[in-house]
Amino acid sequence: MQTLRTRFLFAFRTAFLVCCVSLLTTGPALQAQTKSKTPESTQTAPVKTGFVNAVYKDDAGEHRYVVFVPLDYNPAKKYPVILFLHGAGERGSDGLKQTQVGLGPIIKQQEKTFPFIAVFPQAENMKERLLEGWLADSSDGKRALQILNQVLQKYSTNSNQQILTGWSMGGYGAWSMAAAFPNRWSAVVPLSGGGKTEWAAQLKDVPLWAFHGAKDRVVLPEESQRMIDAVKKAGGEPRFTLVPDAGHDVWKVAYSQPLFDWMQNPTQQIDPAAPLLVKPDRKQPAAVDSETPFVPALMINDAVSVRLGNRFLQSLADAVPSMVPADMLEGRIADIQDWTTAQGRSFSVQFSGISYKGALERAAVEAYAAGTLNIQLGIKDVNLYISNTYVTGNRHSAVAGPISVSIGHQRPVWLSFDVRPFIQGDQLKLKLIRTRFTIPQDNWYVSGPAGVSTRGIGMTSEKVSSGLIDGIYGSKGRIEDEVKAIVPGLVDELEKQLSFSEASQVVDAVWPLPVYQPRIKLWPREVVTDKQGVSINFGLTVAALDPTNPPATVQQVNAFGTPVDEIPKVTDLQVGVAPGILKPLTEMLVKDDVARIPVLDIPGHSFDPLADRKTLQQVFPDLKQYGDGLQIWSELVLTRPIQVEDSNKPKSASDDPFRFVVPRAAISMAIKKSASDKQWTPYAEFSLSLSQDVDPEIINQSFSKRAIRLDWEGDSRIGGLARFAPEYKPQDKNIDQEKLRSLVQAAWDGWTKQGPASVAEIPDIELGFGRYRIQQIQWSAPQLLATFSVPELKITNGTKQDIEYELKSPYSDWGGPYKLKSGESHAFDAAMPLTYRRKVDGQLQVFTLASGSHFEFLPEAGHPEGVLYEAADN
């Protein structure tokens, strides 16, 4: 009857709603709160950007070259220009080889953010001596300058920022052209080169920074050293970096962010009149808590990516039945009043004592087509029980005993629906596409009523019983339609679960500084579904450091990570973090002047000498006048944001580094003549830059616990210059610059050797009774990718006997028997717990083994065959 069908559907709605909500509440630990989003710019660049092929024409014919145009090129902006002169191996006329060695590959690694226009001419004369191909008076050298002039005319460039660099044959050319046209170049960078020392007089006023590999056997390092010494003797102040472990291909090390920063401001000297940065006894910002308002100050697009592969989605779905409480799908329904018509007579019908009970047997989630995600819920042993039914009409009535409707008594009945994930208002939404639900004829039945009593002529128990049963059977199609009609509301409930809580642990894994760490929130920005899984890109919102004084406008920073359609299509779970987000994050700290720490507060004691009186008296002899009572305050101050770039080191299976770069920082100092003095006097400051590689790896803290560790790798590179405070008048103006550089180098190296740059424990993702575990971490520019997959279940035989046992998963038959020899181990990939059984002395032992754990058979008194225990290293 109609009322019975209605209440039956109500029971189903309750059951399905609980199941589907459970399905989405066990997602990955990456959760976020939504924030408003600014529409992306639709501005179209007026010219081609990236690597652009071009042709220069002269009396000798056509000459191919390449120009790199920044991806954010805007004619209203003036861009610095780099002229790159390649090595002898790239000579030719194809117009391409000159971009494949040297500066070209470096630009390709950071193509999205490289701020220079770069010009790549190609030397065509194959008969010229190898080291003379780019000399200023050569045909190719002259043509390179004409090509540069053509670029200056075509693009919006800053004519005062023409930078010359070259490698090997091009390094010789850079020395030559710099000497021939010293007033043209704002900066000159020869790599693995050399020249004539008589050029030194013309080079003394040119901003020069030469690089050479100490192990170079093609062009000996002495070639660069001779030129540097000659320029210094002529009165110049050139820079020279001899890279200890590099050979002829020193370009892989030299072309890095500190050099590119210097190229833009090579003549910028430390302003002797600028006040020092030191602020003695300044308090750091107070720690925030959950009650502190989160006021947005910065929004970064594509900061984090998440890939939900189908293997992970199914593991997530498998966990749902174990998460639903046993009594979740049972309950009672209030009495129901309805009416019906039979043989021209109207009857009121009351259903009383209604209860329901069912079980969620299985769940399935799969991305199986572009834009389409399928969700299936399998319900089994659903029973709707009606204690009494009262039928009342004009001089006719009946009372029916218990009626039960059973569905899914042989196998699960599946509700299947397809949705399309999309982003709306910084929220992840689900658009319902289609719904499927069919009750198989052989998988449901109606029984009862157990007894019927009637009153009235023609009102028989058989007719009443048959009418009730036939009415329910006849409503099967309508029941199915009504069940499908609940899905839109169910999808709405699912959407409510797709919010993302604060997730500052995303930054924990890449934060290298012992200073204030910003608070962040994540929000979904883009989502793409393909037949292997779902890819989501997240933006990142950063809170103002002072919520009572936030910036007037929220700063917007565009893509640092991987576009959503380029996220690797793995089948498990993969989370990607773009370490490049450190630049805008630390820029906030620099602007708010909180990126500072007293050197004595830096963990460990490696920086302590930079506040030690006796040590600093060796650097600043002037300090000796103050005697033993001298007080020194030193602090490390970040003055430019941290940058992250690809390391130029070769990648290997065990080595996958990237590089932290600090373009500019300072050790700033103040003094007091004695502890009784009330005021600190600004004294001196060492401005520095540094960079160092970092290698990410997974460490096993135990068999079941994992962490991400970023290890400092290789030698750091530190440079800098010290000065006195402008208002301080030293008795002795000498500063041992090299000694101070060595102290800072030793302090940094000592600090990095104390431990890794970062260690962040990554807990397993709990999927009901199952779990997913981080298995791999790798740097794949521009992201640090963490891959989670099914963990290993390990069983070890610590007895002297061979052991035989069987295993089964929640959705499989028994597997085995497995024979485990003494002293050996078995390993199984299992996202869900496995059931173990073994026959010992005629009795069957049955245990549940947690996924991702280690179990061990150990001998025990009276049990030489071993007893199964959780291993000590778990």
KOLVEXTI-434308 format. One line per 5 residues: number of its first residue (from 1); their letters; for each residue x, y, z of C-alpha. Coordinates in steps of 0.5 Angstrom, whole numbers. Layout:
<nodes>
NUM = a = X,Y,Z | ...
</nodes>
This chain:
<nodes>
1 = mqtlr = 0,0,0 | 2,7,-1 | 4,9,6 | 8,2,7 | 12,4,1
6 = trflf = 13,11,4 | 16,9,10 | 20,4,7 | 23,9,3 | 24,13,9
11 = afrta = 28,8,12 | 32,7,6 | 34,15,6 | 36,14,13 | 41,9,12
16 = flvcc = 44,11,5 | 45,18,8 | 49,15,14 | 53,11,9 | 55,16,4
21 = vsllt = 56,22,9 | 61,16,12 | 64,15,6 | 67,22,5 | 69,24,12
26 = tgpal = 75,19,12 | 79,23,7 | 86,25,7 | 89,29,13 | 89,35,8
31 = qaqtk = 83,39,10 | 82,47,9 | 77,52,10 | 75,56,4 | 77,63,2
36 = sktpe = 74,68,-3 | 78,68,-10 | 80,73,-14 | 79,71,-22 | 85,70,-26
41 = stqta = 87,75,-31 | 85,74,-38 | 90,79,-41 | 94,76,-47 | 101,78,-48
46 = pvktg = 102,82,-54 | 108,78,-57 | 111,71,-56 | 114,69,-50 | 118,64,-48
51 = fvnav = 124,61,-52 | 123,65,-59 | 126,63,-65 | 129,69,-69 | 133,71,-75
56 = ykdda = 138,77,-76 | 140,79,-84 | 146,82,-86 | 150,82,-92 | 153,75,-91
61 = gehry = 146,72,-91 | 141,70,-85 | 143,68,-78 | 139,64,-73 | 139,66,-66
66 = vvfvp = 134,65,-60 | 131,70,-55 | 128,68,-49 | 122,73,-47 | 119,73,-40
71 = ldynp = 112,69,-39 | 110,75,-36 | 112,80,-41 | 109,87,-41 | 111,93,-46
76 = akkyp = 110,98,-40 | 116,95,-36 | 123,95,-38 | 127,89,-38 | 134,87,-36
81 = vilfl = 138,84,-42 | 143,78,-42 | 147,76,-48 | 150,69,-47 | 156,67,-51
86 = hgage = 156,59,-52 | 162,54,-52 | 166,51,-58 | 161,45,-58 | 155,49,-60
91 = rgsdg = 158,52,-66 | 154,52,-72 | 148,55,-76 | 142,51,-74 | 140,56,-69
96 = lkqtq = 138,52,-63 | 145,48,-60 | 147,54,-57 | 140,54,-52 | 142,47,-50
101 = vglgp = 148,48,-46 | 150,53,-41 | 144,59,-39 | 139,56,-43 | 138,49,-39
106 = iikqq = 138,54,-33 | 132,58,-36 | 128,52,-38 | 128,50,-30 | 125,57,-28
111 = ektfp = 122,59,-34 | 115,61,-31 | 119,66,-26 | 126,68,-30 | 126,76,-30
116 = fiavf = 131,77,-36 | 130,78,-43 | 136,73,-46 | 139,73,-53 | 143,67,-55
121 = pqaen = 147,68,-62 | 150,62,-65 | 158,62,-67 | 158,60,-75 | 165,60,-76
126 = mkerl = 168,53,-75 | 175,55,-77 | 176,60,-72 | 181,58,-66 | 177,55,-61
131 = legwl = 178,60,-56 | 178,66,-60 | 171,65,-63 | 167,70,-59 | 173,75,-59
136 = adssd = 170,83,-60 | 174,83,-67 | 171,77,-70 | 166,76,-75 | 161,72,-70
141 = gkral = 163,77,-64 | 161,83,-68 | 155,80,-71 | 153,78,-63 | 153,85,-62
146 = qilnq = 148,87,-68 | 143,81,-66 | 143,84,-59 | 142,91,-62 | 136,88,-66
151 = vlqky = 133,85,-59 | 134,92,-56 | 130,95,-61 | 124,90,-62 | 123,89,-54
156 = stnsn = 122,93,-48 | 129,93,-45 | 133,97,-40 | 139,100,-44 | 142,101,-38
161 = qqilt = 142,94,-36 | 146,90,-41 | 149,84,-38 | 154,80,-42 | 156,72,-40
166 = gwsmg = 159,67,-43 | 162,60,-42 | 169,57,-44 | 170,60,-51 | 164,64,-49
171 = gygaw = 168,66,-43 | 174,68,-47 | 169,72,-51 | 166,75,-45 | 173,78,-42
176 = smaaa = 174,81,-49 | 168,84,-51 | 168,87,-44 | 175,90,-45 | 173,93,-52
181 = fpnrw = 166,96,-49 | 167,97,-42 | 162,102,-42 | 156,98,-45 | 155,93,-40
186 = savvp = 152,93,-33 | 155,87,-31 | 160,81,-34 | 160,74,-32 | 166,70,-35
191 = lsggg = 165,62,-34 | 171,58,-35 | 174,63,-39 | 181,67,-39 | 184,73,-43
196 = ktewa = 190,78,-44 | 192,81,-38 | 193,88,-41 | 186,88,-42 | 186,90,-34
201 = aqlkd = 186,97,-35 | 179,97,-39 | 176,92,-34 | 177,96,-27 | 171,100,-27
206 = vplwa = 167,94,-30 | 162,90,-25 | 165,83,-26 | 164,76,-23 | 168,70,-26
211 = fhgak = 167,63,-24 | 171,57,-25 | 171,50,-23 | 177,48,-19 | 177,41,-23
216 = drvvl = 177,44,-30 | 182,41,-34 | 180,44,-41 | 181,51,-39 | 185,51,-33
221 = peesq = 183,55,-27 | 189,59,-27 | 186,63,-33 | 181,66,-29 | 185,68,-23
226 = rmida = 191,71,-28 | 185,76,-30 | 182,77,-23 | 189,79,-21 | 191,83,-26
231 = vkkag = 184,87,-26 | 185,88,-18 | 192,90,-19 | 189,96,-24 | 185,98,-19
236 = geprf = 178,94,-20 | 174,90,-15 | 172,84,-19 | 169,78,-16 | 172,71,-17
241 = tlvpd = 169,64,-15 | 173,58,-15 | 168,52,-14 | 171,46,-11 | 168,40,-14
246 = aghdv = 166,43,-21 | 170,42,-27 | 169,45,-34 | 161,45,-33 | 162,50,-28
251 = wkvay = 155,53,-31 | 151,48,-27 | 153,51,-21 | 154,59,-23 | 148,60,-26
256 = sqplf = 144,61,-19 | 139,66,-16 | 145,69,-12 | 148,71,-19 | 142,73,-22
261 = dwmqn = 140,78,-16 | 147,81,-17 | 146,81,-24 | 140,86,-23 | 144,90,-18
266 = ptqqi = 152,89,-19 | 154,96,-17 | 150,97,-11 | 154,98,-6 | 153,98,2
271 = dpaap = 150,105,3 | 155,107,9 | 150,112,11 | 144,107,12 | 142,105,19
276 = llvkp = 144,98,22 | 138,93,22 | 140,91,29 | 135,92,34 | 137,90,41
281 = drkqp = 132,87,46 | 126,87,41 | 121,82,43 | 119,77,38 | 111,77,36
286 = aavds = 107,73,41 | 105,66,40 | 98,66,37 | 92,61,39 | 86,58,36
291 = etpfv = 82,64,39 | 87,69,35 | 83,72,29 | 85,69,22 | 85,75,18
296 = palmi = 88,74,11 | 94,78,8 | 97,73,2 | 94,69,-3 | 98,64,-7
301 = ndavs = 95,60,-12 | 97,53,-14 | 101,52,-7 | 99,45,-6 | 97,39,-11
306 = vrlgn = 93,33,-9 | 92,27,-13 | 87,21,-11 | 88,15,-15 | 83,10,-16
311 = rflqs = 87,5,-12 | 87,10,-6 | 79,12,-7 | 78,4,-7 | 81,3,-1
316 = ladav = 78,9,2 | 71,6,0 | 73,-1,3 | 74,2,10 | 67,5,10
321 = psmvp = 63,-1,12 | 68,-2,18 | 67,6,20 | 59,5,20 | 57,3,28
326 = admle = 53,-3,28 | 46,0,30 | 47,6,25 | 42,3,20 | 37,1,25
331 = griad = 31,5,28 | 24,6,29 | 19,10,25 | 13,13,28 | 6,10,26
336 = iqdwt = 3,12,20 | -4,14,17 | -6,13,10 | -12,11,6 | -13,6,0
341 = taqgr = -19,4,-4 | -21,-3,-5 | -28,-6,-9 | -30,1,-9 | -30,2,-2
346 = sfsvq = -25,7,2 | -21,5,8 | -16,8,12 | -10,4,14 | -5,5,20
351 = fsgis = 1,2,20 | 4,1,27 | 10,-1,31 | 15,0,25 | 22,-2,25
356 = ykgal = 28,-2,21 | 35,-6,20 | 40,-6,15 | 48,-7,14 | 52,-3,9
361 = eraav = 56,-9,6 | 61,-6,1 | 62,1,-2 | 66,3,-8 | 69,9,-11
366 = eayaa = 72,10,-18 | 74,15,-23 | 72,12,-30 | 71,17,-35 | 73,25,-36
371 = gtlni = 70,29,-31 | 66,23,-28 | 66,20,-21 | 62,14,-19 | 60,12,-12
376 = qlgik = 56,6,-10 | 53,3,-4 | 52,-4,-3 | 46,-5,3 | 45,-12,5
381 = dvnly = 40,-16,10 | 35,-10,10 | 29,-11,14 | 23,-7,15 | 18,-10,20
386 = isnty = 11,-7,21 | 8,-10,28 | 1,-9,26 | -3,-6,21 | -11,-3,22
391 = vtgnr = -15,-3,16 | -22,1,17 | -28,3,13 | -35,3,13 | -38,-3,17
396 = hsava = -31,-6,15 | -25,-7,18 | -19,-12,19 | -13,-12,24 | -6,-15,20
401 = gpisv = -1,-18,24 | 7,-17,23 | 9,-16,16 | 16,-16,14 | 20,-13,7
406 = sighq = 27,-16,6 | 32,-13,1 | 39,-16,0 | 38,-22,3 | 42,-26,-2
411 = rpvwl = 47,-21,-4 | 48,-13,-3 | 43,-8,-7 | 47,-3,-10 | 45,4,-11
416 = sfdvr = 50,7,-16 | 51,15,-18 | 55,19,-22 | 58,26,-20 | 62,31,-23
421 = pfiqg = 67,35,-18 | 68,42,-20 | 70,48,-16 | 65,54,-14 | 66,60,-10
426 = dqlkl = 73,56,-7 | 69,50,-5 | 69,43,-8 | 62,41,-11 | 59,35,-14
431 = klirt = 54,36,-20 | 50,30,-20 | 50,27,-27 | 46,20,-27 | 43,15,-22
436 = rftip = 42,8,-22 | 38,3,-17 | 35,-4,-19 | 32,-9,-14 | 33,-16,-17
441 = qdnwy = 27,-20,-17 | 31,-26,-13 | 34,-21,-8 | 27,-19,-4 | 21,-21,-2
446 = vsgpa = 15,-20,3 | 13,-24,8 | 6,-24,12 | 2,-22,15 | 3,-27,21
451 = gvstr = -5,-27,22 | -11,-23,20 | -18,-22,23 | -23,-18,20 | -30,-15,21
456 = gigmt = -35,-14,15 | -39,-18,9 | -34,-20,4 | -28,-18,8 | -23,-24,9
461 = sekvs = -16,-25,12 | -14,-28,5 | -16,-22,1 | -13,-17,6 | -7,-21,6
466 = sglid = -6,-21,-1 | -8,-14,-2 | -2,-12,3 | 3,-16,0 | 1,-15,-8
471 = giygs = 1,-8,-6 | 8,-8,-4 | 11,-12,-9 | 7,-8,-15 | 11,-2,-12
476 = kgrie = 18,-4,-14 | 19,1,-19 | 16,6,-15 | 20,4,-10 | 26,4,-14
481 = devka = 25,11,-17 | 24,14,-10 | 30,11,-7 | 34,15,-13 | 30,21,-12
486 = ivpgl = 34,21,-5 | 41,22,-9 | 40,30,-10 | 40,31,-2 | 45,26,-1
491 = vdele = 50,29,-6 | 48,36,-2 | 50,32,4 | 57,30,1 | 58,37,-1
496 = kqlsf = 58,39,6 | 63,34,8 | 68,37,3 | 71,43,7 | 78,43,9
501 = seasq = 81,45,16 | 87,49,17 | 93,45,15 | 99,49,17 | 103,42,17
506 = vvdav = 104,43,9 | 109,48,11 | 112,45,17 | 116,40,12 | 119,45,8
511 = wplpv = 120,51,13 | 128,52,14 | 128,58,19 | 128,58,27 | 124,64,26
516 = yqpri = 116,66,26 | 112,61,22 | 106,64,19 | 99,61,20 | 96,58,13
521 = klwpr = 89,55,11 | 88,51,4 | 82,52,-1 | 81,48,-7 | 82,52,-13
526 = evvtd = 82,47,-19 | 79,40,-20 | 80,35,-26 | 77,28,-26 | 80,23,-31
531 = kqgvs = 79,15,-32 | 85,14,-27 | 83,19,-21 | 82,26,-19 | 87,32,-19
536 = infgl = 86,38,-14 | 90,44,-14 | 90,48,-7 | 91,55,-6 | 94,58,0
541 = tvaal = 92,63,5 | 96,66,10 | 94,70,16 | 96,77,17 | 102,77,23
546 = dptnp = 98,82,26 | 91,81,26 | 89,88,29 | 93,91,23 | 92,87,17
551 = patvq = 94,90,10 | 89,94,6 | 89,89,1 | 90,82,0 | 96,80,-4
556 = qvnaf = 95,75,-10 | 101,71,-12 | 100,67,-18 | 102,59,-20 | 108,56,-16
561 = gtpvd = 106,49,-17 | 104,45,-22 | 98,46,-27 | 92,41,-25 | 92,38,-31
566 = eipkv = 100,36,-31 | 99,33,-24 | 102,26,-24 | 96,21,-25 | 99,16,-20
571 = tdlqv = 94,11,-18 | 95,12,-10 | 95,18,-6 | 100,24,-8 | 101,30,-5
576 = gvapg = 105,36,-8 | 108,42,-4 | 111,48,-8 | 117,50,-4 | 117,56,-8
581 = ilkpl = 112,59,-3 | 117,60,2 | 119,66,-2 | 112,70,-1 | 112,67,6
586 = temlv = 118,70,8 | 117,76,4 | 112,77,9 | 116,76,15 | 121,81,12
591 = kddva = 116,87,11 | 114,86,18 | 121,86,20 | 120,79,24 | 125,75,20
596 = ripvl = 130,76,25 | 133,72,31 | 139,74,36 | 145,69,34 | 145,66,41
601 = dipgh = 138,64,41 | 139,60,34 | 139,52,36 | 146,49,38 | 152,54,39
606 = sfdpl = 155,54,32 | 153,62,32 | 155,64,39 | 162,66,36 | 159,72,33
611 = adrkt = 157,75,39 | 163,73,43 | 168,79,45 | 175,75,44 | 173,72,37
616 = lqqvf = 170,79,34 | 176,83,37 | 180,79,32 | 175,81,26 | 174,89,29
621 = pdlkq = 181,91,32 | 177,97,35 | 173,93,40 | 180,92,44 | 179,99,47
626 = ygdgl = 173,97,51 | 176,91,55 | 173,85,58 | 167,89,60 | 164,90,53
631 = qiwse = 157,87,52 | 156,85,44 | 149,84,41 | 149,80,35 | 143,78,31
636 = lvltr = 141,75,24 | 136,79,20 | 133,76,13 | 133,82,9 | 131,79,2
641 = piqve = 126,73,2 | 128,66,1 | 128,63,-6 | 128,55,-8 | 131,53,-14
646 = dsnkp = 133,46,-18 | 139,44,-16 | 144,43,-22 | 147,37,-19 | 145,30,-23
651 = ksasd = 139,26,-20 | 140,19,-18 | 136,14,-15 | 138,16,-8 | 140,23,-9
656 = dpfrf = 134,28,-11 | 136,35,-8 | 134,42,-9 | 137,49,-7 | 135,54,-1
661 = vvpra = 137,61,-3 | 138,67,1 | 139,73,-3 | 141,77,2 | 141,77,10
666 = aisma = 145,81,15 | 149,79,22 | 148,86,25 | 151,88,32 | 151,93,37
671 = ikksa = 155,94,43 | 155,96,51 | 161,98,54 | 159,95,60 | 153,91,63
676 = sdkqw = 151,97,67 | 150,102,61 | 143,103,59 | 143,104,51 | 146,99,46
681 = tpyae = 150,103,41 | 149,100,33 | 156,98,32 | 157,94,25 | 154,89,20
686 = fslsl = 156,84,16 | 151,83,9 | 151,76,6 | 148,72,1 | 148,64,2
691 = sqdvd = 145,58,-2 | 145,51,0 | 142,44,-3 | 137,40,1 | 136,33,-1
696 = peiin = 129,30,1 | 128,23,4 | 123,19,8 | 126,16,14 | 123,10,18
701 = qsfsk = 122,12,25 | 120,5,27 | 117,0,22 | 110,3,22 | 112,11,23
706 = rairl = 115,15,18 | 117,22,17 | 120,27,12 | 127,29,13 | 130,35,9
711 = dwegd = 138,34,9 | 143,39,8 | 147,37,3 | 154,39,0 | 158,45,1
716 = srigg = 154,52,3 | 156,58,-1 | 157,65,3 | 159,71,1 | 159,78,4
721 = larfa = 162,85,6 | 162,88,13 | 162,96,15 | 161,100,21 | 155,104,23
726 = peykp = 155,110,20 | 154,114,27 | 160,110,30 | 167,113,29 | 172,107,30
731 = qdkni = 179,109,33 | 181,103,28 | 178,102,22 | 180,96,20 | 176,90,19
736 = dqekl = 178,83,17 | 173,81,12 | 176,74,10 | 176,72,18 | 169,75,19
741 = rslvq = 166,71,12 | 170,65,15 | 166,66,22 | 159,66,18 | 161,60,14
746 = aawdg = 163,56,20 | 157,58,24 | 152,56,18 | 156,50,17 | 156,48,24
751 = wtkqg = 149,49,25 | 147,45,18 | 151,39,21 | 147,39,28 | 141,36,24
756 = pasva = 137,37,18 | 134,43,15 | 127,40,17 | 124,34,20 | 116,33,20
761 = eipdi = 113,26,22 | 108,24,17 | 102,20,21 | 99,14,17 | 92,16,14
766 = elgfg = 87,12,18 | 82,9,13 | 77,6,18 | 81,0,21 | 86,1,15
771 = ryriq = 91,6,13 | 95,9,8 | 103,10,9 | 108,15,6 | 112,11,2
776 = qiqws = 116,16,-3 | 119,23,-3 | 122,27,-9 | 123,33,-12 | 120,34,-18
781 = apqll = 121,42,-20 | 117,46,-18 | 114,41,-13 | 116,36,-7 | 112,30,-8
786 = atfsv = 110,26,-3 | 107,19,-5 | 102,15,0 | 100,8,-2 | 98,1,1
791 = pelki = 103,-1,7 | 107,-7,8 | 104,-12,13 | 110,-16,15 | 110,-23,19
796 = tngtk = 117,-26,22 | 118,-33,24 | 123,-32,30 | 122,-40,32 | 126,-46,30
801 = qdiey = 120,-49,27 | 117,-48,20 | 110,-45,20 | 104,-46,16 | 98,-41,16
806 = elksp = 93,-38,12 | 90,-30,11 | 84,-27,8 | 82,-20,7 | 75,-17,9
811 = ysdwg = 73,-18,2 | 77,-25,-1 | 77,-32,1 | 82,-35,5 | 89,-35,2
816 = gpykl = 95,-40,3 | 97,-44,6 | 103,-40,7 | 110,-43,9 | 114,-39,13
821 = ksges = 121,-42,14 | 125,-41,21 | 128,-34,21 | 125,-31,15 | 119,-26,14
826 = hafda = 113,-25,9 | 111,-19,7 | 104,-17,4 | 101,-10,1 | 94,-9,5
831 = amplt = 90,-3,6 | 85,-7,11 | 87,-11,16 | 88,-19,15 | 85,-25,18
836 = yrrkv = 90,-30,20 | 89,-37,22 | 93,-43,24 | 92,-50,26 | 96,-52,33
841 = dgqlq = 95,-58,36 | 88,-59,33 | 86,-52,35 | 85,-47,30 | 88,-40,32
846 = vftla = 84,-34,29 | 87,-27,30 | 86,-20,26 | 93,-17,24 | 93,-9,23
851 = sgshf = 95,-7,16 | 102,-4,16 | 104,-7,22 | 110,-12,24 | 108,-19,27
856 = eflpe = 113,-24,30 | 112,-32,32 | 116,-32,38 | 118,-39,42 | 115,-39,49
861 = aghpe = 115,-45,54 | 111,-50,52 | 110,-47,45 | 116,-49,41 | 111,-48,35
866 = gvlye = 111,-40,37 | 106,-35,39 | 104,-29,35 | 106,-23,38 | 106,-15,35
871 = aadn = 114,-14,34 | 118,-10,38 | 120,-5,32 | 113,-4,30
</nodes>
